[in-house]
Amino acid sequence: MRDPYLDELKRDFDNYTNNLKKLKKKLLKADSPQEQGKIIKQIDKIAKQMENNQKQSIKVTKSRLKELKKKSKKHSKN
C-alpha cells in the first residue's frame, strides 16, 4: 500500500535505526561511565521514538485498510 504518511514513518524509522547503529559504536568506544550513561539515555529515547513510530504506523495502516474496505463495499453495491 502506497501512502505518503506511511512512507514518512518508514523513513523516520530508518533514520532511528541508523542513529542507533552510530550510538552503539559510540558506546563501545566510550571510556567514562558518565559518557556511557549519556549515550544509553539517547538510545532509550530513540527506542521510545521507534516504538511510538511503530504504534502510529499500525494505527494508520488499520485505518487505511478500513477505508479501503468501505470503498470496495460502496463500489460493489453500485
N, C-alpha and C positions, 0 to 999 in steps of 0.2 A: 504494500500500500504506500503510495507516494503522498506525503503530506509535509508541507514546509515546516510546520511546528515540530513534528516528529523528527524531521531531518536536523533541525536545530538542536533538539535534545540529544540526538546521536552525536553531533559534532561536539557538544559540551561534554558528553560522557567520554569521548575520545580524548579531549583535552585534559580531563581529570585523570584519565589513565596515564597519559604522558607525564603529567605533573607528579603522579605517584612514583613513576619509574625514576624520575630525576631525584625526588626526595629520598627514595630508597638508597640510591647511590651516595647521596649526600650524607645520609645517616650512617652508612658503613664507613665513611671517611671521617666522620665527626670524632673529635678527640675528647671533648669535655662532656660530662653528664648534662650540663646546662644546655649546651648546643643540641645534644641528642633529645632533650626534653622539648625544646622548641620545635624541632623537626617532627617529633612524634605528635605534638599538638596540631601541626599543619597537616599531617597525614590524617589524623582523626577528623579534622574539619573537612578535608576533601572527601573522605569516606562518607560523611554525613551528606555532603552535597550530591555525591553519586547515588546514595540511597534515595534522596528526595527526587533526583532526576529520574530514577527508575520507577518510583511510585507515580510520578507525573506522567511518564511515558505509558504506563499501564492504564491509567485513568483515561488518557487521551485516546489510546488505541481502542479501549472498550467503547468509549463514546462514539468514535468514528464508525466502529462496526455496527452499533445500534442505528446510527444514521443511515448506513448502507442498507440495513435490513428494512427500515421504514421505507426508504426509497424504492427498494425492489418490490415490496408489498404493494405500494401505490401503483407502480408500473404494471404489475401483474394483474391488478384489478381492472385496469383500463383496457 
